[in-house]
Amino acid sequence: MVGCVADCVFCAVVAGSDSVDEVYSDSLTVAFLDHRPVFKGHVLVVPRAHVVTLMDLPAADVGPYFSVVRRLSGAVQAGLGAQGTFVALNNTVSQSVPHLHTHVVPRTKGDGLRGFFWPRTKYASEDEAAGYADRIRSAMPPA
């Protein structure tokens, strides 16, 4: 696997040099709140190794990576009282950061999300973001 890339925002998160509200980490992945969430509690899951697209992720890591995505989907729903989640990733086109990342977005019926139009919001404060991260972290089921 390729290591971190100096000018990659998500590699900086993995290295701990960029401050984020982390909700989960293990030897393969790091998950944290998106700083421009579609809805509050929107989590990004990234592999620790710098890979750009899903096709670049080694086959042996695909299952463990998506196992974390699956568990976080449940944690976002349970921790935030959401009715469900939207899970998505982009490969190259519309990929704002060229480092594989999967979005786990809390959903409720009538929340206004339609198709692939992703309005963005902001947390009112760092404390509010930390509160969302705490709620998701505490609802994370065991591996």
N, C-alpha and C positions, 0 to 999 in steps of 0.2 A: 504494500500500500504506500501511496505517496504521503509524505508528511505535510506539515503546515506550509502555507504559502504566505510570504511576508505581507503582501498588500490585500489579503482576503479578510473581510470583516468577520466572517464566521470562524476562520482560523484564529483570529484574535480572541474571540469568545472562548474557543476551545482551550487556548493557551492561558486564559484567565487575565489577559491584559485589557479586555474590554468589559466594562461593568454591565451585567444583565441581571434580570430576575430569573435565576435558574430554578427549574422545577424538578429536574431529574438529571442524573449523569451516571454512566457506567463506563466500562472499558472501551465500548464501541461508539456511544452516543452522548450528546449533551442536548437537553431540551430547556427552552427558556421562553419567556414572554416576548412576543413580537413588540417592538417599540412603537409600531404604528398598526395596532390591531384592527381587524375587521370588526370584531366585538371584543370587549374586555375579557381577558382570559385566553385569547388567541395565542397558541403555543407553536414554536418552531422546533422541529427535531432535526438535528444535523449529525452526520457521522463525524467522529473525531478526525479521521483521515481526510485530507483534502481530495475529494472527488467531485467532479463538476455535475455529472448527470447520473441518473439511475443506472444507465448502462455501464458506467465506470465503477460502480460499487461491486466489489468481488462477489461472485455468486454465493460463496459461503457466508457472507455478511447480510444478504438480503433477508433471510428469515429472521435472524436476531434483530435486525434494524426494524422490520415491520412489526415484530413482537412488541417492541418498545412503543411504536406508534399506536398499536392496538390498545395497549395498557393505558397510555396517555389519553386516548380517546375516551376510555371509561372514566379516568380520573377527572378529566375536564367536565364531563357530564355530571358525575356524582359530586365533585367538589364545588361546582358552581350552580347546581340545581338546574342545569340545562336539560332540554328535552332530547337533545341529540348532539351530534357533531358533524361538521363538514371536514373531510380529510382530503387534501390535495397536494400535488407537487407539479412543478413545471420542469420540463427538460429543455433548456436553452431558450426557447421562445417564452417571453414574459418572466424569465428567471432573473429577478432583480439582483441577486448575488450569485455569481458563478461558483457555487458550492452547494452540493445537493442539500435540499432542505424540504421537509414535509410540514405542511400547515395543518394544525388541529384547531378548528374554530368551533366554539360553543354555538349551538343553534337552539332557537325556540320558535314555535309556530308563530307566524306573523312578524318575524324580526326584520323583514324587508329585504333580505338577501335574495336576489333573483339572478339566476344564471351565473355568469362569471363576472358580473359587475361587483367589485369589491370596494364599497365605500370604506374609508379609514377613519378611525377615531383616535383619541389620546386619553391617557390616564390623567386624572386631575392632579395627581401628585405622585412622588416616588412611593409614599406610604400606601396609596391606593394600589399601585402596581404590586408592591410587596405583599399586600393582603390577598390579591388574586393568586399570586404565586404560592403563598402559604396554603390556601384552600385546595389548590390542585395537588400540591406536594403531599398534603395529608390524606388525600383520597387515592393516591397511587397504589394500586394493588401489587402484591408481591409477584416476583417473576415466576 
